[in-house]
Amino acid sequence: MFTPEKIYFTKTKTFSARGRHNLVTAENLRTPDLSKDNLYESEEMSILIKNIKKARDAGCGVTCFYGAHVIKCGLSRYLIKLAEEGYITHFASNGAGSIHDFELACLGGTSEHVPTAIEDGSFGMWEETGGWMNAAITEGAGKNYGYGQSLAEYVDRHPERFPNRDDCVFYRAYKAGIPVTYHVTIGTDIIHQHPKADFTAIGKTSGTDFAYFCKSITTLDPAGVHLNIGSAVTGAEVFLKALSIARNQGYMLKNITTANFDIIPLGDYKSDVSKDEYEYYYRPRKNIINRPVSLGGTGLYICGNHLETIPSLWRGLNTPEE
């Protein structure tokens, strides 16, 4: 039987991230401010704000899948505010979302300069990030935790390692009793390069998180809201599968609101597009905006820079209706 050759990650060299130049730091995180955050207005945003308030008042779920760039934009404090104020009931992200959040908590900075680091093979080879995150995931897998819970409990047990944990989305959400799940693709994240990477544990904890996420999607019934903020592939695909599972188990979700946040102009985003048009291959158009509300409900597109749309969403939710 043919067996292909493989590389052994145990031979990989790692380096301390202490003193690394970071493009994003705790000092330049944006802080919510009602006097400054009215940066973006649209009919879609107004509808979304109204429907999130209705969902919260009705006790329905408001779930949010965000891409890692939301953290890299310095918007962690807005996500934390939205959760602690009761507007978000579940956060989800990809593996990179967990890494940038984790690094901000322990290093006070994240986002290395990739173009230079990739040239000498040092890109992503950080001992604190890879060593501690893999330790947390492996320990959590042994306790049947999900990926997000594993990281949060590790931070909680080692506060001395995480001086900036108050700006950590998964940690603050955990302390507030709000689930945070991570939906990982093997090979996409820098901690998979580390000699301590345990892919059995990574798969187990992320699989557990998918089950948690699916349960939270059932809470959108009958009039909840799902946000997909800047995740063009993972968020769109994970949500569609979770929605199918929820409906398969009897939660029909006929009057939900879905909203996709991104910067790609889509024009009439509710119209049909053919396979000859590039917009057809933009997954959130179908998987977030259109297909989930075919039984009823509202699909929205919030087109704009996260630095404007997310602060404006938070401000709108905290401004009394006239």
Residue pairs with C-beta under 8 A, 6 or more apart in sequence:
9 193
9 194
9 195
9 197
10 195
11 195
12 125
12 193
12 194
12 195
13 121
13 125
14 125
14 126
14 127
14 130
14 131
14 194
14 195
15 122
15 125
15 126
15 127
16 126
16 127
16 128
17 103
17 107
17 126
17 127
17 128
17 129
18 107
18 128
20 107
20 109
20 112
20 126
21 112
21 113
22 103
22 107
22 108
22 109
22 110
22 111
22 112
23 72
23 110
23 111
23 112
23 113
24 71
24 72
24 74
24 100
24 104
24 109
24 110
24 111
25 108
25 109
26 104
26 108
26 109
26 164
26 167
27 108
28 74
29 74
29 75
29 76
29 77
29 104
29 167
30 73
30 74
30 75
30 77
30 78
30 307
30 311
31 77
32 77
32 78
32 81
32 311
32 314
32 315
34 315
34 318
34 319
36 311
37 311
37 312
37 314
37 315
38 312
38 315
39 307
39 308
39 309
39 311
39 312
40 304
40 308
40 309
40 311
40 312
41 312
42 302
42 303
42 304
44 259
44 300
44 301
44 302
45 302
45 309
45 312
45 313
45 316
46 316
47 257
47 298
47 300
48 225
48 257
48 259
48 300
48 302
48 313
49 313
49 316
49 317
50 321
51 223
51 225
51 257
51 298
52 62
52 87
52 225
52 257
52 317
53 317
53 321
54 223
55 61
55 62
55 220
55 223
55 224
55 225
55 257
56 62
56 86
56 87
58 223
60 219
60 220
60 221
60 222
60 223
60 224
60 225
61 89
61 90
61 216
61 217
61 218
61 219
61 220
61 224
61 225
62 87
62 88
62 89
62 90
62 224
62 225
62 226
62 227
63 88
63 89
63 90
63 91
63 92
63 213
63 216
63 217
63 219
63 220
63 224
63 225
63 226
63 227
64 79
64 82
64 88
64 90
64 91
64 92
64 226
64 227
64 228
64 229
65 91
65 92
65 93
65 226
65 227
65 228
65 229
65 231
65 234
65 235
65 238
65 239
66 79
66 91
66 92
66 93
66 97
66 227
66 228
66 229
66 230
66 231
66 235
67 93
67 94
67 96
67 97
67 229
67 230
67 231
67 232
67 234
67 235
68 93
68 94
68 96
68 97
68 99
68 100
69 230
69 306
70 79
70 97
70 229
70 230
70 306
70 310
71 97
71 100
71 101
71 104
71 110
71 169
72 100
72 110
72 111
73 306
73 307
73 310
75 306
75 307
75 310
75 311
76 101
76 104
76 167
76 168
76 169
77 167
78 310
78 311
78 314
79 88
79 91
79 169
79 310
80 167
80 169
80 172
80 173
81 314
82 88
82 313
82 314
82 317
83 91
83 169
83 172
83 173
83 176
83 178
84 172
84 176
85 317
85 318
87 317
88 178
88 227
89 178
89 216
89 219
90 178
90 179
90 180
90 181
90 212
90 213
90 216
90 219
91 169
91 170
91 173
91 178
91 179
91 180
91 181
92 180
92 181
92 182
92 183
92 209
92 213
92 235
92 238
93 180
93 181
93 182
93 183
93 231
93 235
94 182
94 183
94 184
94 185
94 188
94 231
94 234
94 235
95 182
95 183
95 184
95 185
95 188
95 189
95 191
95 206
96 188
96 189
97 182
98 133
98 147
98 148
98 151
98 170
98 182
99 110
99 129
99 133
99 189
99 190
99 191
100 110
100 111
101 168
101 169
101 170
102 129
102 132
102 133
102 151
102 155
102 168
102 170
103 109
103 110
103 129
104 110
104 164
104 167
104 168
105 155
105 162
105 164
105 165
105 167
105 168
105 171
106 128
106 129
106 132
106 161
106 162
106 163
106 164
107 128
107 129
107 164
108 163
108 164
112 123
112 124
114 123
117 123
117 124
123 190
124 130
124 190
124 191
124 193
125 190
125 193
125 194
126 190
129 190
129 191
129 194
130 190
130 191
130 193
130 194
130 195
130 196
130 197
131 194
131 196
132 154
132 158
132 161
133 151
133 191
134 191
134 194
134 196
134 197
134 198
134 201
135 154
135 196
136 150
136 151
136 153
136 154
136 155
137 147
137 150
137 151
137 198
137 201
137 202
137 205
138 196
138 198
138 201
139 150
139 154
140 146
140 147
140 149
140 150
140 151
140 153
140 154
140 201
140 205
141 150
141 198
141 200
141 201
141 204
141 205
142 201
143 150
144 208
145 153
145 205
145 208
146 179
146 181
146 205
146 206
146 208
146 209
146 211
146 212
147 181
147 182
147 184
147 202
147 205
147 206
147 208
147 209
148 170
148 174
148 179
148 180
148 181
148 182
148 209
148 212
149 174
149 179
150 205
151 170
151 171
151 182
152 170
152 171
152 173
152 174
152 175
152 180
153 174
155 161
155 162
155 165
155 168
155 170
155 171
156 171
156 174
156 175
159 165
162 168
162 171
165 171
165 172
166 172
169 180
170 180
173 179
173 180
174 180
179 212
179 213
179 216
181 209
181 210
181 212
181 213
182 206
182 209
183 206
183 209
183 210
183 213
183 234
183 238
184 202
184 203
184 206
185 234
186 192
186 199
186 202
186 203
191 197
192 199
192 202
210 238
210 242
213 238
213 242
214 242
214 245
214 246
217 226
217 239
217 242
217 243
217 245
217 246
217 251
217 253
218 246
218 249
218 251
220 226
220 246
220 251
220 253
220 256
221 246
221 251
221 252
221 253
221 256
222 253
222 254
222 255
223 255
223 256
223 257
224 253
224 256
224 257
225 256
225 257
225 258
225 259
226 239
226 256
226 257
226 258
226 259
226 288
226 292
227 258
227 259
227 261
228 235
228 236
228 239
228 258
228 259
228 260
228 261
228 284
228 288
229 235
229 261
229 306
229 310
230 261
230 262
230 306
231 284
232 262
232 282
232 283
232 284
233 283
235 284
235 288
236 260
236 283
236 284
236 286
236 287
236 288
237 283
237 287
239 287
239 288
239 292
240 287
240 291
240 292
243 253
243 292
246 253
247 253
252 295
253 292
253 295
253 297
254 295
254 296
254 297
255 296
255 297
256 292
256 293
256 297
256 298
257 293
257 297
257 298
257 299
257 300
258 288
258 289
258 292
258 293
258 297
258 298
258 299
258 300
259 288
259 289
259 299
259 300
259 301
259 302
260 284
260 285
260 288
260 289
260 300
260 301
260 302
261 302
261 304
261 306
261 309
261 310
262 284
262 301
262 302
262 303
263 303
263 304
263 305
264 282
264 303
265 303
266 279
266 282
266 285
266 301
266 303
267 279
269 285
269 289
269 290
269 301
270 289
270 290
270 299
273 279
273 280
273 285
274 280
279 285
285 301
288 299
289 299
289 300
289 301
290 299
292 299
293 299
302 309
302 313
